[in-house]
Amino acid sequence: MARLVFLGTPPAAAVSLEALVRAGHEVALVVSRADTRRGRGTSPSPSATKRAALDLGLEVTDRLDDVAATGAELGVVVAYGRLVPGRILDGLPMVNVHFSLLPRWRGAAPVERAVLAGDHMTGVCVMRLEEGLDTGPVLASVRVPIGPREHVRPLTDRLAAAGAQLVVDTLDAGVAALAPGSPQHGEPTYAPKILTEELRLDWDRPASELERLVRLDRAWTTFRGERLLVLDAVAQPQGAGGVDGAARRRGALVGTAVRTGDGMLELVEVQPAGKRPMPASAWRRGVRLRAEETLGEEAPRR
């Protein structure tokens, strides 16, 4: 079994860390981001990967340069969140578990971008890490279908499990036996981080596109000057007929359905500012909608 250094940050990375330890690999050091504050007045909290490492009794650092003194044979990187510089890779070869079928969706948000694009298939690659952004040769891959209305969180959970098994299988023969890998073929596409403004529901867009945005689990609109999260929704391409006046305006509510640029978006679950998630029907009954009111007209108050 190999002596490893592990680099990762979110819960999806912790899945691979735990799998490598169960498989008998010696993890000499875990590198994760520095502790961060999640809200005003809160104490700094560790990343999910750091918490998992501490539970496993592993040494943890947020300094990449610490890997040099570990005597490790290989580094394993899963959603670390930073590019590893060449000076580190020169001293320690590394493999990366990436949640896409490369070269499609290189970058920070491959799962989110696949859902937004309407992809029906994604996957996981284990590749040799290079200085470039997800450009290394692929050692192993597995395809994972995306469900028709699957949200990012459960899809990421499935990819994390598939990636953990794939990296364990890849290392089964030992570090010395790792193949050179296959160069990536095809036109690259890139997956930059999702910005908050990208998650705003633009009611001029088609309902089918907005449903995909909702499946990222962080979509939002505004209502009466407050931000309203839309946690689940279903596109209805054939909009409700027989409506007049304000109900024809983009962002208008007809029951719990919102008029869009093409079809209706049926709200299923929402979360008003300062409140818990609730069925859209309960929210709709409670707001007592006034004539001419629509979603998205007012900017959220800062």
C-alpha positions in Angstrom: 0.0 0.0 0.0 1.1 3.5 -0.8 2.2 6.4 1.5 0.1 9.3 0.3 -0.6 13.0 0.8 -4.3 13.9 0.3 -5.5 17.3 -0.9 -9.2 18.2 -0.7 -11.8 20.5 0.8 -15.6 19.7 0.4 -17.6 16.7 1.6 -17.1 15.0 -1.8 -13.4 14.9 -1.2 -13.8 13.5 2.3 -15.5 10.4 0.7 -12.3 9.6 -1.2 -10.1 10.2 1.8 -12.1 7.8 3.9 -12.1 5.2 1.1 -8.3 5.4 0.8 -7.8 4.9 4.5 -10.2 1.9 4.5 -8.3 0.4 1.6 -5.1 0.4 3.8 -3.2 3.3 2.3 -1.1 5.3 4.7 -2.1 9.0 4.5 0.9 10.9 5.9 -0.7 14.3 5.6 -4.0 16.0 4.6 -3.9 19.4 3.0 -7.1 21.4 3.1 -8.2 25.1 3.1 -7.7 27.2 6.2 -10.6 27.3 8.6 -13.2 29.9 7.5 -16.1 31.8 9.1 -19.6 30.9 7.8 -21.4 33.9 9.3 -21.1 37.0 11.4 -19.9 36.3 14.9 -19.2 32.7 14.3 -15.9 31.0 15.1 -13.8 29.7 12.1 -14.9 26.2 11.1 -12.9 23.5 9.3 -13.6 22.1 5.9 -15.5 18.8 5.6 -12.2 17.1 4.5 -10.3 18.5 7.5 -13.1 17.3 9.9 -12.9 13.8 8.3 -9.1 13.8 8.6 -9.2 14.7 12.3 -11.8 12.0 13.0 -9.4 9.5 11.3 -6.5 10.7 13.5 -4.6 12.1 10.5 -2.3 15.1 10.5 -3.8 18.2 8.7 -2.3 21.4 7.4 -3.4 24.3 5.1 0.2 24.8 3.8 1.1 23.1 0.5 4.8 23.3 1.2 4.4 20.9 4.1 4.0 18.0 1.7 7.8 18.1 1.0 8.7 16.6 4.4 6.3 13.7 4.4 8.2 11.2 2.4 5.0 10.4 0.5 5.1 8.5 -2.9 2.0 10.1 -4.3 -0.4 12.9 -3.8 -4.2 12.4 -4.4 -6.2 15.5 -5.1 -10.0 15.8 -5.0 -11.8 19.1 -5.3 -8.9 20.9 -3.5 -10.0 24.3 -4.8 -6.5 25.6 -5.8 -4.1 24.9 -8.6 -1.0 23.0 -7.4 2.2 24.8 -8.5 4.9 23.1 -10.5 7.4 23.4 -7.7 5.2 21.0 -5.6 4.6 18.6 -8.5 8.3 18.5 -9.3 8.9 16.9 -5.9 5.8 14.8 -5.6 3.7 13.3 -8.5 0.0 13.6 -8.0 -3.3 12.2 -9.4 -6.6 14.1 -9.5 -10.1 12.8 -9.1 -12.2 15.1 -11.4 -16.0 15.0 -11.6 -16.5 15.1 -15.4 -15.6 13.2 -18.5 -12.5 15.2 -19.6 -11.9 17.3 -21.5 -15.5 18.3 -21.1 -16.0 20.6 -18.1 -12.5 21.4 -17.0 -12.5 23.7 -14.0 -14.1 24.5 -10.6 -17.8 23.6 -11.2 -18.0 20.6 -13.5 -21.2 19.1 -11.9 -23.1 22.4 -11.9 -22.1 23.2 -15.5 -23.1 19.8 -16.7 -26.6 20.2 -15.2 -27.0 23.7 -16.5 -26.0 22.6 -20.0 -28.7 19.8 -19.9 -26.1 17.0 -20.2 -27.6 13.5 -19.8 -24.2 11.9 -19.0 -21.2 12.9 -16.9 -18.6 10.8 -15.0 -15.4 10.8 -13.1 -11.8 10.8 -14.3 -8.6 9.9 -12.4 -5.8 11.8 -14.2 -2.2 12.7 -13.7 -2.0 16.2 -12.3 -0.2 18.9 -14.3 0.2 22.6 -13.8 -2.5 23.3 -16.4 -6.2 23.3 -15.5 -7.3 19.7 -15.6 -5.1 18.9 -18.7 -3.3 15.8 -17.5 -3.5 12.3 -19.1 -6.4 10.2 -17.9 -5.6 7.0 -16.0 -9.2 5.7 -15.5 -12.7 6.9 -16.0 -16.3 5.9 -15.3 -19.5 7.2 -16.9 -22.4 8.3 -14.6 -25.8 9.2 -16.1 -27.6 12.3 -14.9 -31.3 11.8 -14.0 -33.9 13.9 -15.8 -34.6 16.1 -12.8 -31.6 15.2 -10.6 -30.3 18.0 -8.5 -26.6 18.8 -8.0 -26.3 17.6 -4.4 -27.4 14.0 -5.0 -25.6 13.8 -8.3 -22.4 15.0 -6.5 -22.9 12.4 -3.9 -23.1 9.7 -6.5 -20.0 11.0 -8.3 -18.1 11.2 -5.0 -18.8 7.5 -4.4 -17.9 6.6 -7.9 -14.7 8.6 -7.7 -13.6 7.1 -4.4 -14.0 3.6 -5.8 -12.2 4.6 -9.0 -9.1 6.0 -7.2 -8.9 3.1 -4.9 -9.0 0.7 -7.9 -6.5 2.8 -9.7 -4.0 2.5 -6.9 -4.6 -1.2 -6.2 -1.6 -2.2 -8.3 0.7 0.3 -6.4 2.1 3.7 -7.3 5.0 2.2 -9.3 2.6 0.4 -11.6 0.5 3.4 -12.5 0.2 3.6 -16.3 1.2 6.8 -18.2 -2.4 7.5 -19.0 -4.2 8.5 -22.2 -4.1 12.1 -23.5 -7.4 13.8 -23.5 -9.2 13.9 -26.8 -11.8 16.3 -28.0 -12.7 20.0 -27.7 -12.3 21.2 -24.1 -15.1 23.0 -22.4 -14.7 24.9 -19.2 -16.6 25.0 -15.9 -15.9 28.3 -14.1 -17.3 28.8 -10.6 -21.0 29.6 -10.4 -21.5 33.3 -9.4 -24.4 34.4 -7.2 -25.8 36.6 -10.0 -25.9 33.5 -12.3 -28.3 31.9 -9.9 -30.9 34.6 -10.2 -34.0 33.4 -12.0 -34.5 35.5 -15.1 -38.2 35.1 -15.9 -37.6 36.0 -19.6 -35.8 32.7 -20.1 -37.6 29.5 -20.9 -39.0 27.4 -18.1 -36.8 24.4 -19.1 -33.6 26.4 -18.6 -34.9 27.8 -15.3 -35.7 24.3 -14.0 -32.0 23.3 -14.7 -30.9 26.4 -12.7 -33.1 25.4 -9.8 -31.5 22.0 -9.8 -28.3 23.7 -8.6 -30.0 24.1 -5.2 -29.2 27.8 -4.9 -31.4 29.5 -7.4 -33.2 32.7 -6.2 -35.6 35.4 -7.2 -37.0 38.4 -5.3 -40.4 39.1 -3.8 -41.4 42.4 -2.1 -37.7 43.4 -1.9 -36.6 40.1 -0.2 -34.7 37.3 -1.6 -36.7 34.1 -2.2 -34.8 30.8 -2.7 -36.4 28.4 -5.1 -35.3 24.9 -4.0 -37.4 22.8 -6.3 -39.5 23.5 -9.4 -40.8 21.7 -12.5 -41.0 23.2 -16.0 -44.3 23.1 -17.8 -43.6 24.0 -21.4 -47.3 24.3 -22.2 -48.2 27.3 -20.2 -51.6 27.7 -18.6 -54.1 29.1 -21.0 -56.9 31.5 -20.6 -55.2 34.1 -18.4 -55.3 37.8 -18.9 -53.8 41.0 -17.6 -51.0 40.8 -15.0 -51.0 37.0 -15.2 -49.5 37.3 -18.7 -46.5 39.2 -17.4 -43.1 37.4 -17.0 -42.7 36.5 -13.3 -46.5 36.5 -12.7 -47.9 33.8 -10.4 -50.8 31.6 -11.5 -51.3 29.5 -8.4 -47.8 28.3 -7.7 -46.7 28.4 -11.3 -44.6 31.4 -12.6 -44.9 32.7 -16.2 -41.6 32.6 -18.0 -40.3 33.4 -21.5 -41.5 30.0 -22.7 -43.9 28.0 -20.6 -44.5 28.0 -16.8 -42.3 27.0 -13.9 -44.2 25.2 -11.2 -42.7 26.1 -7.8 -42.5 23.0 -5.5 -40.4 24.2 -2.6 -39.2 27.7 -1.6 -37.4 29.4 1.3 -38.3 33.0 2.1 -35.6 35.1 3.7 -35.1 34.3 7.4 -37.4 31.3 7.2 -37.2 27.5 6.8 -37.8 25.7 3.5 -41.5 25.2 2.9 -43.9 23.9 0.2 -44.6 26.5 -2.4 -48.3 26.1 -1.9 -48.0 27.1 1.8 -45.9 30.1 0.9 -48.3 31.1 -1.8 -51.3 31.0 0.6 -49.4 33.0 3.2 -48.3 36.0 1.1 -51.8 37.1 -0.1 -50.6 38.2 -3.5 -51.7 41.7 -4.5 -52.8 42.6 -8.0 -50.0 43.3 -10.5 -47.3 41.7 -8.2 -44.7 39.5 -9.8 -41.6 37.8 -8.8 -38.2 39.3 -9.5 -39.1 42.9 -10.0 -37.3 44.4 -7.0 -33.6 44.1 -6.2 -32.9 42.3 -2.8 -32.1 44.7 0.0 -28.5 44.7 1.1 
